[in-house]
Amino acid sequence: MGVENKKFEEYREKINLFINETLNGRNTPFSKQWKYIMGPGKRVRPVLTLMVSDIFGGDEIKALNLGYAAEITHGASLAVDDIMDADDERRGAPSLHALYDFATAVVASIGYLPIALESTFMNSSDSAKELSKTWGIMSEGAIEEMMHPTNIGDKLYFDMIDKKTSRLFACAATFGGQAAGVNDSTINKLAKIGTLIGRSFQMLDDIIDIIKGNDDDTEKLDFQVLMTVIHLKSSHVEKGVKDFFEDLEGGNLDTSKAIDLFTKLMEKTDANEVKRKINETLSGAFSLIHSLNIDDDSKKLFISYINWCISSMAEEGDITWEGKKE
């Protein structure tokens, strides 16, 4: 494990300790559900908050509170997503509603959000505004997803990513800057960096769903995953396969055949085209990092975080990620 990776593990240990102490200090009707929502995880979002705050000389307690707010939002949104998608399992464990019931899962998830807002006020009203804005944008993304289960084009696909996954990464990066009291120009750059990290993270997550066959036993193909494959591999897909996609979009082919084809396509290229697209997206993030007024070691740490973050996702799909080179 490299020096930078050890640093990220230290951040993760700090946020886990903070989460456990905070949850143990509260006695509510939803204590068990909240602890389940905050179960084992990569903590990539609060780690981003802590790292950015550290780079700019921020207050660690403020950063921990803000990172906790980001992680609450992430965990609660996953619980709601599982309800919307009728998924009884997540990452090999029962979803919250499967473990309890739908009503309990909904109320526990919604009831956790005020705790996140309370945590942001440990820093400033600006952080509270950032979080409430993030909730609104993420809700818009969820509604768009519900309204467009099929027939998603390139623009809408990435718009939904930016309003959900990317928005929370942008919020986490912004929180780190706010904990350190950086200026508005730097906040804007941090938000853009977070957005690009989130895009790459979600693209890889969608592809892993295909590789692991997570949609095999569902009647409805996740059309976002379909569009990911189309857009990430469009320059390498022969005409016959493009016709197949068009038929599928028109509802003329079944999900199992689609999954088989997508899996073969991924095996054929060993996910290299996915990596290329992700690297292309991350190049923009790297350029923004180099424009920040921080020392070279801090820039190196920031870039290492991105590779650590993407690598942690790649490992779930048994994809080898060498890391994006500058």
LOKETOR-886295 format. One record per residue (C-alpha): residue in one letter; x, y, z. Coordinates in steps of 0.05 Angstrom, whole numbers, plus 32768, in hexadecimal, padded with zeros to 4 digits. Layout:
<atoms>
<atom><resn>a</resn><east>X</east><north>Y</north><up>Z</up></atom>
...
</atoms>
This chain:
<atoms>
<atom><resn>m</resn><east>8000</east><north>8000</north><up>8000</up></atom>
<atom><resn>g</resn><east>801C</east><north>8043</north><up>7FEB</up></atom>
<atom><resn>v</resn><east>8025</east><north>807E</north><up>801A</up></atom>
<atom><resn>e</resn><east>7FE9</east><north>80A2</north><up>7FFC</up></atom>
<atom><resn>n</resn><east>7FBC</east><north>8065</north><up>8003</up></atom>
<atom><resn>k</resn><east>7FCF</east><north>805F</north><up>804C</up></atom>
<atom><resn>k</resn><east>7FBA</east><north>80A7</north><up>8054</up></atom>
<atom><resn>f</resn><east>7F76</east><north>8098</north><up>8037</up></atom>
<atom><resn>e</resn><east>7F6E</east><north>805D</north><up>8065</up></atom>
<atom><resn>e</resn><east>7F7E</east><north>808B</north><up>809F</up></atom>
<atom><resn>y</resn><east>7F48</east><north>80BB</north><up>8088</up></atom>
<atom><resn>r</resn><east>7F17</east><north>8080</north><up>8082</up></atom>
<atom><resn>e</resn><east>7F28</east><north>8069</north><up>80C9</up></atom>
<atom><resn>k</resn><east>7F1C</east><north>80AF</north><up>80E4</up></atom>
<atom><resn>i</resn><east>7ED8</east><north>80B5</north><up>80C2</up></atom>
<atom><resn>n</resn><east>7EC3</east><north>806F</north><up>80D8</up></atom>
<atom><resn>l</resn><east>7ED6</east><north>807F</north><up>8120</up></atom>
<atom><resn>f</resn><east>7EB0</east><north>80C1</north><up>811C</up></atom>
<atom><resn>i</resn><east>7E73</east><north>809F</north><up>80FF</up></atom>
<atom><resn>n</resn><east>7E73</east><north>8068</north><up>8134</up></atom>
<atom><resn>e</resn><east>7E7C</east><north>8099</north><up>816D</up></atom>
<atom><resn>t</resn><east>7E46</east><north>80C7</north><up>8152</up></atom>
<atom><resn>l</resn><east>7E14</east><north>808F</north><up>8148</up></atom>
<atom><resn>n</resn><east>7E22</east><north>8070</north><up>818C</up></atom>
<atom><resn>g</resn><east>7E16</east><north>80B4</north><up>81AB</up></atom>
<atom><resn>r</resn><east>7DCF</east><north>80B7</north><up>8190</up></atom>
<atom><resn>n</resn><east>7D95</east><north>808E</north><up>81AA</up></atom>
<atom><resn>t</resn><east>7D5C</east><north>8092</north><up>8178</up></atom>
<atom><resn>p</resn><east>7D26</east><north>8063</north><up>815E</up></atom>
<atom><resn>f</resn><east>7D50</east><north>805C</north><up>811E</up></atom>
<atom><resn>s</resn><east>7D94</east><north>804E</north><up>813E</up></atom>
<atom><resn>k</resn><east>7D97</east><north>8008</north><up>8121</up></atom>
<atom><resn>q</resn><east>7D83</east><north>801E</north><up>80DC</up></atom>
<atom><resn>w</resn><east>7DB4</east><north>8058</north><up>80DB</up></atom>
<atom><resn>k</resn><east>7DED</east><north>802A</north><up>80F0</up></atom>
<atom><resn>y</resn><east>7DD9</east><north>7FFC</north><up>80B8</up></atom>
<atom><resn>i</resn><east>7DD8</east><north>8035</north><up>8086</up></atom>
<atom><resn>m</resn><east>7E1E</east><north>8048</north><up>809F</up></atom>
<atom><resn>g</resn><east>7E37</east><north>8001</north><up>8099</up></atom>
<atom><resn>p</resn><east>7E7B</east><north>7FEE</north><up>807B</up></atom>
<atom><resn>g</resn><east>7E8D</east><north>8018</north><up>803F</up></atom>
<atom><resn>k</resn><east>7EC6</east><north>8037</north><up>8018</up></atom>
<atom><resn>r</resn><east>7EB6</east><north>807D</north><up>8033</up></atom>
<atom><resn>v</resn><east>7ED2</east><north>809C</north><up>7FF4</up></atom>
<atom><resn>r</resn><east>7EA8</east><north>80DB</north><up>7FFC</up></atom>
<atom><resn>p</resn><east>7EBA</east><north>80EE</north><up>8044</up></atom>
<atom><resn>v</resn><east>7F02</east><north>80DA</north><up>8035</up></atom>
<atom><resn>l</resn><east>7F00</east><north>810E</north><up>7FFE</up></atom>
<atom><resn>t</resn><east>7EE5</east><north>8142</north><up>802F</up></atom>
<atom><resn>l</resn><east>7F1B</east><north>8133</north><up>8062</up></atom>
<atom><resn>m</resn><east>7F53</east><north>8133</north><up>802F</up></atom>
<atom><resn>v</resn><east>7F3F</east><north>8175</north><up>800F</up></atom>
<atom><resn>s</resn><east>7F38</east><north>8196</north><up>8053</up></atom>
<atom><resn>d</resn><east>7F7C</east><north>817B</north><up>8067</up></atom>
<atom><resn>i</resn><east>7F9D</east><north>8194</north><up>8027</up></atom>
<atom><resn>f</resn><east>7F83</east><north>81DB</north><up>8034</up></atom>
<atom><resn>g</resn><east>7F91</east><north>81DA</north><up>807F</up></atom>
<atom><resn>g</resn><east>7F49</east><north>81D2</north><up>8095</up></atom>
<atom><resn>d</resn><east>7F2B</east><north>81C0</north><up>80D8</up></atom>
<atom><resn>e</resn><east>7F27</east><north>8174</north><up>80E0</up></atom>
<atom><resn>i</resn><east>7EE9</east><north>8174</north><up>810D</up></atom>
<atom><resn>k</resn><east>7EC4</east><north>819E</north><up>80DB</up></atom>
<atom><resn>a</resn><east>7EDB</east><north>8171</north><up>80A2</up></atom>
<atom><resn>l</resn><east>7EC5</east><north>8133</north><up>80C8</up></atom>
<atom><resn>n</resn><east>7E7F</east><north>8150</north><up>80D4</up></atom>
<atom><resn>l</resn><east>7E79</east><north>8164</north><up>808B</up></atom>
<atom><resn>g</resn><east>7E94</east><north>8121</north><up>8073</up></atom>
<atom><resn>y</resn><east>7E60</east><north>80FE</north><up>809F</up></atom>
<atom><resn>a</resn><east>7E29</east><north>8129</north><up>807F</up></atom>
<atom><resn>a</resn><east>7E40</east><north>8112</north><up>803A</up></atom>
<atom><resn>e</resn><east>7E42</east><north>80C9</north><up>804F</up></atom>
<atom><resn>i</resn><east>7DFC</east><north>80CD</north><up>806F</up></atom>
<atom><resn>t</resn><east>7DE2</east><north>80E9</north><up>802E</up></atom>
<atom><resn>h</resn><east>7E04</east><north>80B1</north><up>8007</up></atom>
<atom><resn>g</resn><east>7DEA</east><north>807A</north><up>8035</up></atom>
<atom><resn>a</resn><east>7DA3</east><north>8095</north><up>8039</up></atom>
<atom><resn>s</resn><east>7DA0</east><north>809E</north><up>7FED</up></atom>
<atom><resn>l</resn><east>7DB6</east><north>8056</north><up>7FE2</up></atom>
<atom><resn>a</resn><east>7D7F</east><north>803E</north><up>8010</up></atom>
<atom><resn>v</resn><east>7D4B</east><north>8066</north><up>7FE9</up></atom>
<atom><resn>d</resn><east>7D69</east><north>804F</north><up>7FA6</up></atom>
<atom><resn>d</resn><east>7D61</east><north>8006</north><up>7FBC</up></atom>
<atom><resn>i</resn><east>7D17</east><north>8014</north><up>7FCC</up></atom>
<atom><resn>m</resn><east>7D0C</east><north>8036</north><up>7F88</up></atom>
<atom><resn>d</resn><east>7D2F</east><north>7FFD</north><up>7F63</up></atom>
<atom><resn>a</resn><east>7D0F</east><north>7FC6</north><up>7F8E</up></atom>
<atom><resn>d</resn><east>7D55</east><north>7FAB</north><up>7F9D</up></atom>
<atom><resn>d</resn><east>7D56</east><north>7F7E</north><up>7FD9</up></atom>
<atom><resn>e</resn><east>7DA2</east><north>7F78</north><up>7FDB</up></atom>
<atom><resn>r</resn><east>7DDD</east><north>7FA8</north><up>7FD6</up></atom>
<atom><resn>r</resn><east>7E25</east><north>7F91</north><up>7FD2</up></atom>
<atom><resn>g</resn><east>7E13</east><north>7F4C</north><up>7FEA</up></atom>
<atom><resn>a</resn><east>7DEB</east><north>7F64</north><up>8027</up></atom>
<atom><resn>p</resn><east>7DA1</east><north>7F6F</north><up>8031</up></atom>
<atom><resn>s</resn><east>7D89</east><north>7FB5</north><up>8020</up></atom>
<atom><resn>l</resn><east>7D6B</east><north>7FDE</north><up>8058</up></atom>
<atom><resn>h</resn><east>7D22</east><north>7FD2</north><up>8044</up></atom>
<atom><resn>a</resn><east>7D2F</east><north>7F87</north><up>803B</up></atom>
<atom><resn>l</resn><east>7D4C</east><north>7F83</north><up>8081</up></atom>
<atom><resn>y</resn><east>7D14</east><north>7FAB</north><up>80A1</up></atom>
<atom><resn>d</resn><east>7CDA</east><north>7FC3</north><up>8074</up></atom>
<atom><resn>f</resn><east>7CCC</east><north>7FF9</north><up>8041</up></atom>
<atom><resn>a</resn><east>7CAC</east><north>802A</north><up>8072</up></atom>
<atom><resn>t</resn><east>7CE4</east><north>8024</north><up>80A5</up></atom>
<atom><resn>a</resn><east>7D19</east><north>802C</north><up>806E</up></atom>
<atom><resn>v</resn><east>7CF8</east><north>806B</north><up>8052</up></atom>
<atom><resn>v</resn><east>7CED</east><north>808D</north><up>8096</up></atom>
<atom><resn>a</resn><east>7D32</east><north>807A</north><up>80B0</up></atom>
<atom><resn>s</resn><east>7D54</east><north>8094</north><up>8071</up></atom>
<atom><resn>i</resn><east>7D2E</east><north>80D5</north><up>8071</up></atom>
<atom><resn>g</resn><east>7D36</east><north>80DC</north><up>80BC</up></atom>
<atom><resn>y</resn><east>7D82</east><north>80D7</north><up>80B5</up></atom>
<atom><resn>l</resn><east>7D88</east><north>8113</north><up>8087</up></atom>
<atom><resn>p</resn><east>7D7C</east><north>8148</north><up>80BD</up></atom>
<atom><resn>i</resn><east>7DB8</east><north>812B</north><up>80E2</up></atom>
<atom><resn>a</resn><east>7DE1</east><north>8138</north><up>80A4</up></atom>
<atom><resn>l</resn><east>7DC8</east><north>8180</north><up>80A2</up></atom>
<atom><resn>e</resn><east>7DD7</east><north>8188</north><up>80EB</up></atom>
<atom><resn>s</resn><east>7E1F</east><north>8171</north><up>80DE</up></atom>
<atom><resn>t</resn><east>7E28</east><north>81A6</north><up>80A8</up></atom>
<atom><resn>f</resn><east>7E16</east><north>81DD</north><up>80D9</up></atom>
<atom><resn>m</resn><east>7E54</east><north>81C9</north><up>8100</up></atom>
<atom><resn>n</resn><east>7E79</east><north>81EE</north><up>80C9</up></atom>
<atom><resn>s</resn><east>7E4E</east><north>8225</north><up>80AB</up></atom>
<atom><resn>s</resn><east>7E0B</east><north>8236</north><up>808C</up></atom>
<atom><resn>d</resn><east>7E2E</east><north>8232</north><up>8048</up></atom>
<atom><resn>s</resn><east>7E3B</east><north>81E8</north><up>8053</up></atom>
<atom><resn>a</resn><east>7DF2</east><north>81DE</north><up>8067</up></atom>
<atom><resn>k</resn><east>7DDD</east><north>8202</north><up>8027</up></atom>
<atom><resn>e</resn><east>7E0C</east><north>81D6</north><up>7FFE</up></atom>
<atom><resn>l</resn><east>7DEE</east><north>8197</north><up>801C</up></atom>
<atom><resn>s</resn><east>7DA5</east><north>81AD</north><up>8012</up></atom>
<atom><resn>k</resn><east>7DB6</east><north>81C0</north><up>7FCA</up></atom>
<atom><resn>t</resn><east>7DD6</east><north>817C</north><up>7FC0</up></atom>
<atom><resn>w</resn><east>7D97</east><north>8159</north><up>7FDA</up></atom>
<atom><resn>g</resn><east>7D6D</east><north>8180</north><up>7FA9</up></atom>
<atom><resn>i</resn><east>7D99</east><north>8171</north><up>7F6D</up></atom>
<atom><resn>m</resn><east>7D9E</east><north>8127</north><up>7F7F</up></atom>
<atom><resn>s</resn><east>7D52</east><north>8123</north><up>7F84</up></atom>
<atom><resn>e</resn><east>7D4D</east><north>8142</north><up>7F3E</up></atom>
<atom><resn>g</resn><east>7D7C</east><north>810B</north><up>7F25</up></atom>
<atom><resn>a</resn><east>7D52</east><north>80D5</north><up>7F45</up></atom>
<atom><resn>i</resn><east>7D12</east><north>80F2</north><up>7F26</up></atom>
<atom><resn>e</resn><east>7D33</east><north>80F5</north><up>7EE1</up></atom>
<atom><resn>e</resn><east>7D47</east><north>80AC</north><up>7EE9</up></atom>
<atom><resn>m</resn><east>7D00</east><north>8099</north><up>7EF9</up></atom>
<atom><resn>m</resn><east>7CE4</east><north>80C1</north><up>7EBF</up></atom>
<atom><resn>h</resn><east>7D16</east><north>80A5</north><up>7E8D</up></atom>
<atom><resn>p</resn><east>7D1F</east><north>805A</north><up>7E9C</up></atom>
<atom><resn>t</resn><east>7D2E</east><north>8050</north><up>7E51</up></atom>
<atom><resn>n</resn><east>7D41</east><north>807A</north><up>7E15</up></atom>
<atom><resn>i</resn><east>7D7B</east><north>809D</north><up>7E38</up></atom>
<atom><resn>g</resn><east>7DAB</east><north>80C3</north><up>7E0C</up></atom>
<atom><resn>d</resn><east>7DF2</east><north>80D8</north><up>7E1A</up></atom>
<atom><resn>k</resn><east>7DDF</east><north>811C</north><up>7E37</up></atom>
<atom><resn>l</resn><east>7DAA</east><north>8101</north><up>7E66</up></atom>
<atom><resn>y</resn><east>7DD5</east><north>80C7</north><up>7E7D</up></atom>
<atom><resn>f</resn><east>7E0D</east><north>80F6</north><up>7E94</up></atom>
<atom><resn>d</resn><east>7DDB</east><north>8129</north><up>7EAE</up></atom>
<atom><resn>m</resn><east>7DBF</east><north>80F4</north><up>7EDD</up></atom>
<atom><resn>i</resn><east>7E04</east><north>80E0</north><up>7EF4</up></atom>
<atom><resn>d</resn><east>7E16</east><north>8129</north><up>7F01</up></atom>
<atom><resn>k</resn><east>7DD6</east><north>8133</north><up>7F2A</up></atom>
<atom><resn>k</resn><east>7DE0</east><north>80F5</north><up>7F54</up></atom>
<atom><resn>t</resn><east>7E25</east><north>80D4</north><up>7F5D</up></atom>
<atom><resn>s</resn><east>7E4D</east><north>810F</north><up>7F44</up></atom>
<atom><resn>r</resn><east>7E26</east><north>8142</north><up>7F6C</up></atom>
<atom><resn>l</resn><east>7E36</east><north>8120</north><up>7FAE</up></atom>
<atom><resn>f</resn><east>7E80</east><north>811B</north><up>7F9C</up></atom>
<atom><resn>a</resn><east>7E7E</east><north>8165</north><up>7F8B</up></atom>
<atom><resn>c</resn><east>7E5D</east><north>8173</north><up>7FCE</up></atom>
<atom><resn>a</resn><east>7E92</east><north>814A</north><up>7FF4</up></atom>
<atom><resn>a</resn><east>7ECB</east><north>8170</north><up>7FD2</up></atom>
<atom><resn>t</resn><east>7EA8</east><north>81B2</north><up>7FDF</up></atom>
<atom><resn>f</resn><east>7EA0</east><north>81A0</north><up>8028</up></atom>
<atom><resn>g</resn><east>7EEB</east><north>8195</north><up>802E</up></atom>
<atom><resn>g</resn><east>7EF8</east><north>81DB</north><up>8013</up></atom>
<atom><resn>q</resn><east>7EC3</east><north>81F9</north><up>8041</up></atom>
<atom><resn>a</resn><east>7EE3</east><north>81D8</north><up>807E</up></atom>
<atom><resn>a</resn><east>7F23</east><north>81FC</north><up>806A</up></atom>
<atom><resn>g</resn><east>7F01</east><north>823E</north><up>8059</up></atom>
<atom><resn>v</resn><east>7F1C</east><north>8242</north><up>8011</up></atom>
<atom><resn>n</resn><east>7F04</east><north>8277</north><up>7FE0</up></atom>
<atom><resn>d</resn><east>7ECA</east><north>8270</north><up>7FB0</up></atom>
<atom><resn>s</resn><east>7EF7</east><north>8265</north><up>7F73</up></atom>
<atom><resn>t</resn><east>7F17</east><north>8229</north><up>7F95</up></atom>
<atom><resn>i</resn><east>7ED3</east><north>820E</north><up>7FAC</up></atom>
<atom><resn>n</resn><east>7EBC</east><north>8210</north><up>7F63</up></atom>
<atom><resn>k</resn><east>7EF9</east><north>81E9</north><up>7F4C</up></atom>
<atom><resn>l</resn><east>7EF1</east><north>81B6</north><up>7F83</up></atom>
<atom><resn>a</resn><east>7EA8</east><north>81AC</north><up>7F70</up></atom>
<atom><resn>k</resn><east>7EBC</east><north>81A0</north><up>7F27</up></atom>
<atom><resn>i</resn><east>7EF2</east><north>816F</north><up>7F3C</up></atom>
<atom><resn>g</resn><east>7EBE</east><north>8149</north><up>7F66</up></atom>
<atom><resn>t</resn><east>7E8E</east><north>8148</north><up>7F2B</up></atom>
<atom><resn>l</resn><east>7EC2</east><north>8128</north><up>7EFD</up></atom>
<atom><resn>i</resn><east>7ED6</east><north>80F5</north><up>7F32</up></atom>
<atom><resn>g</resn><east>7E8C</east><north>80E3</north><up>7F3B</up></atom>
<atom><resn>r</resn><east>7E82</east><north>80DA</north><up>7EF1</up></atom>
<atom><resn>s</resn><east>7EBC</east><north>80A9</north><up>7EEC</up></atom>
<atom><resn>f</resn><east>7EA6</east><north>8085</north><up>7F2B</up></atom>
<atom><resn>q</resn><east>7E5F</east><north>807A</north><up>7F11</up></atom>
<atom><resn>m</resn><east>7E74</east><north>8065</north><up>7ECB</up></atom>
<atom><resn>l</resn><east>7EA0</east><north>802F</north><up>7EE9</up></atom>
<atom><resn>d</resn><east>7E69</east><north>801B</north><up>7F1A</up></atom>
<atom><resn>d</resn><east>7E37</east><north>8012</north><up>7EE0</up></atom>
<atom><resn>i</resn><east>7E68</east><north>7FE7</north><up>7EB9</up></atom>
<atom><resn>i</resn><east>7E77</east><north>7FBC</north><up>7EF6</up></atom>
<atom><resn>d</resn><east>7E2C</east><north>7FAD</north><up>7EFB</up></atom>
<atom><resn>i</resn><east>7E32</east><north>7F8D</north><up>7EB7</up></atom>
<atom><resn>i</resn><east>7E72</east><north>7F68</north><up>7EC5</up></atom>
<atom><resn>k</resn><east>7E57</east><north>7F4B</north><up>7F06</up></atom>
<atom><resn>g</resn><east>7E14</east><north>7F3C</north><up>7EE6</up></atom>
<atom><resn>n</resn><east>7DED</east><north>7F64</north><up>7F1A</up></atom>
<atom><resn>d</resn><east>7DB2</east><north>7F6D</north><up>7EEA</up></atom>
<atom><resn>d</resn><east>7DAC</east><north>7F24</north><up>7ED6</up></atom>
<atom><resn>d</resn><east>7D6F</east><north>7F14</north><up>7F00</up></atom>
<atom><resn>t</resn><east>7D48</east><north>7F54</north><up>7EF2</up></atom>
<atom><resn>e</resn><east>7D13</east><north>7F5E</north><up>7EBF</up></atom>
<atom><resn>k</resn><east>7D27</east><north>7FA5</north><up>7EB0</up></atom>
<atom><resn>l</resn><east>7D6C</east><north>7FB5</north><up>7E94</up></atom>
<atom><resn>d</resn><east>7D8C</east><north>7FF1</north><up>7EB5</up></atom>
<atom><resn>f</resn><east>7D8B</east><north>801E</north><up>7E79</up></atom>
<atom><resn>q</resn><east>7DC1</east><north>804B</north><up>7E97</up></atom>
<atom><resn>v</resn><east>7DEF</east><north>800F</north><up>7E94</up></atom>
<atom><resn>l</resn><east>7DDB</east><north>8003</north><up>7E4C</up></atom>
<atom><resn>m</resn><east>7DEC</east><north>804B</north><up>7E39</up></atom>
<atom><resn>t</resn><east>7E2E</east><north>8046</north><up>7E5E</up></atom>
<atom><resn>v</resn><east>7E43</east><north>800D</north><up>7E32</up></atom>
<atom><resn>i</resn><east>7E2B</east><north>8030</north><up>7DF3</up></atom>
<atom><resn>h</resn><east>7E50</east><north>8071</north><up>7E02</up></atom>
<atom><resn>l</resn><east>7E8F</east><north>8053</north><up>7E1F</up></atom>
<atom><resn>k</resn><east>7E97</east><north>8021</north><up>7DE6</up></atom>
<atom><resn>s</resn><east>7E75</east><north>8042</north><up>7DAC</up></atom>
<atom><resn>s</resn><east>7EB3</east><north>804A</north><up>7D82</up></atom>
<atom><resn>h</resn><east>7EC2</east><north>7FFF</north><up>7D88</up></atom>
<atom><resn>v</resn><east>7E7D</east><north>7FE1</north><up>7D7E</up></atom>
<atom><resn>e</resn><east>7E6E</east><north>7FC3</north><up>7D3A</up></atom>
<atom><resn>k</resn><east>7E2F</east><north>7FD5</north><up>7D14</up></atom>
<atom><resn>g</resn><east>7E0B</east><north>7F94</north><up>7D27</up></atom>
<atom><resn>v</resn><east>7E13</east><north>7FA3</north><up>7D70</up></atom>
<atom><resn>k</resn><east>7DFA</east><north>7FEA</north><up>7D67</up></atom>
<atom><resn>d</resn><east>7DBC</east><north>7FCE</north><up>7D45</up></atom>
<atom><resn>f</resn><east>7DB4</east><north>7FA0</north><up>7D81</up></atom>
<atom><resn>f</resn><east>7DB5</east><north>7FDD</north><up>7DAF</up></atom>
<atom><resn>e</resn><east>7D81</east><north>8000</north><up>7D84</up></atom>
<atom><resn>d</resn><east>7D53</east><north>7FC3</north><up>7D87</up></atom>
<atom><resn>l</resn><east>7D5D</east><north>7FBE</north><up>7DD2</up></atom>
<atom><resn>e</resn><east>7D4B</east><north>8008</north><up>7DDB</up></atom>
<atom><resn>g</resn><east>7D0C</east><north>7FFB</north><up>7DB4</up></atom>
<atom><resn>g</resn><east>7CF9</east><north>7FC3</north><up>7DE5</up></atom>
<atom><resn>n</resn><east>7D04</east><north>7F8B</north><up>7DB2</up></atom>
<atom><resn>l</resn><east>7D39</east><north>7F63</north><up>7DD9</up></atom>
<atom><resn>d</resn><east>7D3A</east><north>7F44</north><up>7E1E</up></atom>
<atom><resn>t</resn><east>7D68</east><north>7F56</north><up>7E57</up></atom>
<atom><resn>s</resn><east>7D8C</east><north>7F14</north><up>7E5C</up></atom>
<atom><resn>k</resn><east>7DA4</east><north>7F18</north><up>7E14</up></atom>
<atom><resn>a</resn><east>7DBA</east><north>7F5F</north><up>7E1F</up></atom>
<atom><resn>i</resn><east>7DE2</east><north>7F4D</north><up>7E5E</up></atom>
<atom><resn>d</resn><east>7E04</east><north>7F14</north><up>7E39</up></atom>
<atom><resn>l</resn><east>7E19</east><north>7F42</north><up>7E01</up></atom>
<atom><resn>f</resn><east>7E32</east><north>7F79</north><up>7E30</up></atom>
<atom><resn>t</resn><east>7E5B</east><north>7F46</north><up>7E57</up></atom>
<atom><resn>k</resn><east>7E7B</east><north>7F2C</north><up>7E17</up></atom>
<atom><resn>l</resn><east>7E8A</east><north>7F73</north><up>7E01</up></atom>
<atom><resn>m</resn><east>7EAC</east><north>7F82</north><up>7E43</up></atom>
<atom><resn>e</resn><east>7ED4</east><north>7F41</north><up>7E41</up></atom>
<atom><resn>k</resn><east>7EE9</east><north>7F51</north><up>7DFA</up></atom>
<atom><resn>t</resn><east>7F09</east><north>7F93</north><up>7E0C</up></atom>
<atom><resn>d</resn><east>7F1A</east><north>7F83</north><up>7E55</up></atom>
<atom><resn>a</resn><east>7EF8</east><north>7FC4</north><up>7E68</up></atom>
<atom><resn>n</resn><east>7F30</east><north>7FEC</north><up>7E46</up></atom>
<atom><resn>e</resn><east>7EFF</east><north>801A</north><up>7E24</up></atom>
<atom><resn>v</resn><east>7EDE</east><north>8028</north><up>7E67</up></atom>
<atom><resn>k</resn><east>7F21</east><north>803A</north><up>7E84</up></atom>
<atom><resn>r</resn><east>7F30</east><north>8067</north><up>7E49</up></atom>
<atom><resn>k</resn><east>7EF0</east><north>808F</north><up>7E53</up></atom>
<atom><resn>i</resn><east>7EFB</east><north>8094</north><up>7E9E</up></atom>
<atom><resn>n</resn><east>7F42</east><north>80AB</north><up>7E93</up></atom>
<atom><resn>e</resn><east>7F29</east><north>80DF</north><up>7E62</up></atom>
<atom><resn>t</resn><east>7EF9</east><north>80F9</north><up>7E97</up></atom>
<atom><resn>l</resn><east>7F2D</east><north>80F9</north><up>7ECE</up></atom>
<atom><resn>s</resn><east>7F5E</east><north>8121</north><up>7EA3</up></atom>
<atom><resn>g</resn><east>7F30</east><north>815C</north><up>7EAE</up></atom>
<atom><resn>a</resn><east>7F32</east><north>8151</north><up>7EF9</up></atom>
<atom><resn>f</resn><east>7F7E</east><north>814D</north><up>7EF8</up></atom>
<atom><resn>s</resn><east>7F83</east><north>818F</north><up>7ED2</up></atom>
<atom><resn>l</resn><east>7F58</east><north>81B1</north><up>7F06</up></atom>
<atom><resn>i</resn><east>7F81</east><north>8194</north><up>7F3F</up></atom>
<atom><resn>h</resn><east>7FC0</east><north>81B1</north><up>7F1F</up></atom>
<atom><resn>s</resn><east>7F9E</east><north>81F5</north><up>7F1C</up></atom>
<atom><resn>l</resn><east>7F92</east><north>81F5</north><up>7F68</up></atom>
<atom><resn>n</resn><east>7FBF</east><north>8220</north><up>7F93</up></atom>
<atom><resn>i</resn><east>7FDE</east><north>81E6</north><up>7FBA</up></atom>
<atom><resn>d</resn><east>8023</east><north>81C7</north><up>7FBC</up></atom>
<atom><resn>d</resn><east>803A</east><north>818D</north><up>7F91</up></atom>
<atom><resn>d</resn><east>8034</east><north>815A</north><up>7FC9</up></atom>
<atom><resn>s</resn><east>7FEB</east><north>816E</north><up>7FD3</up></atom>
<atom><resn>k</resn><east>7FDD</east><north>8168</north><up>7F89</up></atom>
<atom><resn>k</resn><east>7FFC</east><north>8123</north><up>7F89</up></atom>
<atom><resn>l</resn><east>7FD1</east><north>810F</north><up>7FC5</up></atom>
<atom><resn>f</resn><east>7F92</east><north>8128</north><up>7FA2</up></atom>
<atom><resn>i</resn><east>7FA2</east><north>8102</north><up>7F63</up></atom>
<atom><resn>s</resn><east>7FB2</east><north>80C4</north><up>7F8B</up></atom>
<atom><resn>y</resn><east>7F6E</east><north>80C9</north><up>7FAD</up></atom>
<atom><resn>i</resn><east>7F4C</east><north>80C7</north><up>7F69</up></atom>
<atom><resn>n</resn><east>7F72</east><north>8087</north><up>7F56</up></atom>
<atom><resn>w</resn><east>7F64</east><north>8069</north><up>7F9A</up></atom>
<atom><resn>c</resn><east>7F1A</east><north>8079</north><up>7F94</up></atom>
<atom><resn>i</resn><east>7F13</east><north>805C</north><up>7F4E</up></atom>
<atom><resn>s</resn><east>7F3E</east><north>8020</north><up>7F5F</up></atom>
<atom><resn>s</resn><east>7F11</east><north>800F</north><up>7F9B</up></atom>
<atom><resn>m</resn><east>7ED6</east><north>800B</north><up>7F6B</up></atom>
<atom><resn>a</resn><east>7EFD</east><north>7FE5</north><up>7F35</up></atom>
<atom><resn>e</resn><east>7F10</east><north>7FAF</north><up>7F66</up></atom>
<atom><resn>e</resn><east>7EC6</east><north>7F9E</north><up>7F70</up></atom>
<atom><resn>g</resn><east>7EC1</east><north>7F8C</north><up>7F26</up></atom>
<atom><resn>d</resn><east>7F05</east><north>7F69</north><up>7F22</up></atom>
<atom><resn>i</resn><east>7F1D</east><north>7FA0</north><up>7EF4</up></atom>
<atom><resn>t</resn><east>7F67</east><north>7FB0</north><up>7EF5</up></atom>
<atom><resn>w</resn><east>7F70</east><north>7FFA</north><up>7EFF</up></atom>
<atom><resn>e</resn><east>7FB7</east><north>8012</north><up>7EF7</up></atom>
<atom><resn>g</resn><east>7FA5</east><north>8059</north><up>7F09</up></atom>
<atom><resn>k</resn><east>7F9D</east><north>8096</north><up>7EDE</up></atom>
<atom><resn>k</resn><east>7FE1</east><north>80B2</north><up>7ECC</up></atom>
<atom><resn>e</resn><east>7FEC</east><north>80FD</north><up>7EC8</up></atom>
</atoms>
